[in-house]
């Protein structure tokens, strides 16, 4: 079996980011299991630059966040289609507790064929209400799971019988043959619209994937000494890495490697006479990274 990425919605790099519509204050930590599950899948198949911020920002822009809850059931297939991955919803009627439903057999067959499942769980071991998880393998009556909210051993591997008794809805993810053969994506593209949406989400700008003056006005100054742990550091690191300037892992905190990357971009691309290691709010670097005219 091939395990996809295993992101946690509670991760400090994004957990406190707002994942909410007007009139609520939920976060990725409290309501972002859907985008986190999708990030597991898309990161493994499409691009390692995809994470829960990428998916949550996309879901917010396209109206897939349900007020007072998590993500709509139409969300997984829609984002899969946007990123070129087939995510097929297996049932529209809730099958919680219906262990004899033929949908379970269809879902199990998908797992046994090397595909993955996104499942929305009902009350039980995984949740008290509703919760998206990713099932990525089956062996000897046991199902193997990435749970966005937990690393508990019982929630990461349990019997198929326990699992299917608590499932409400299934989505089958078609895993490409090269991935089934062990070729999990390394690198991949970091789409400009994704970067812009993530910056917008991290700075509180309107999320539309199109940078403009309102987005630029929301930018903040980032350096080793200023806003070094701001949420926007993560997409900046991913962008600079994709451009070939940042050599570290995107960790959401600035440091020597971040400063070096900024300096290289300033001198090698932007024509700075002297690098200053700072992405200054509203100025040249931000304009360039966002794709705005200098």
C-alpha positions, 0 to 999 in steps of 0.5 A: 500500500502507498501512504499519501501525505499525512497532514494534521489540521492542528499543525501550528503552521496553519491551525489558527488560520481562519477557515470560516464564512461570514458570521463564524470564527472557525479555523483550519484546526476546528473545521478544516478536516476536509481541506486537510484530507484533500491536501493529503491526496493532492500533495501525493499525486499533484504537487508537494507544494499543496498543503491544508492552506492551499486547499482551505483557501481554494474551498473558501474562494469557491464556496465549499465551507458550510456555515456552522460546520466543515466542508460541503459534501460536494467539495472533494470531487470539485477540488479534485477535478480542479487539480486533475485528480478524479475523486468520485463520490460513491453515495449521496445517501447517508449509510451510517450504521448500514453495514450491509450496504453494497457501497462498502464493498465498492469502497473496499474494492477501490482500496484493494485496487490501490486507490484511496478513499476519503470518508466522512465519518459519523459518531464513534471512534473518529468523531462525535459528529462529522469528520473527513479522513483518508483511508489508504490501505487494507490488509488482513481485515484492517484499514489504514487511515490518515486522520487529520485530527489525530495520530492515535494508533486506533484511529490510524489502523482499525478493523474494516468492520469498525470503520464501515459501521461509522462511515457516512459517505465515501469518495474514491480517489483514483491513484495514478499507476505510477503512484501505485508503483511507489512514485509519490510526487516529489516537487511539482508545480506551485501554481501562481493562483494558489500562492496568491490565494494563500497570501490572501488567506494569511493576510486577511485579504479577499480570497479570489486568487487574483492579486490586486491593490487590495491584496498588496495593501494587506501584505506585511513586512517579513524578515528574520526580525520582522513577522518571522512567524507570521502565517504568510511566511509559509507561502513565501517559503514555498514560492521562493523554493519553487523559484529555486532560491530557497533551499530549506523545507517550508516550515513557516518561520524565517531564518538564515536560509530565508534571508539568503533566498530573499537576498538572491532574488533581490540581487539576481532578479530584481536588480537591487544594488544592495540586498536587505533580506526583507520582503517589505510590505507593499513594495517591489518584492511583494509586487513581483511575487504577486505578479503585479506590475513593478 
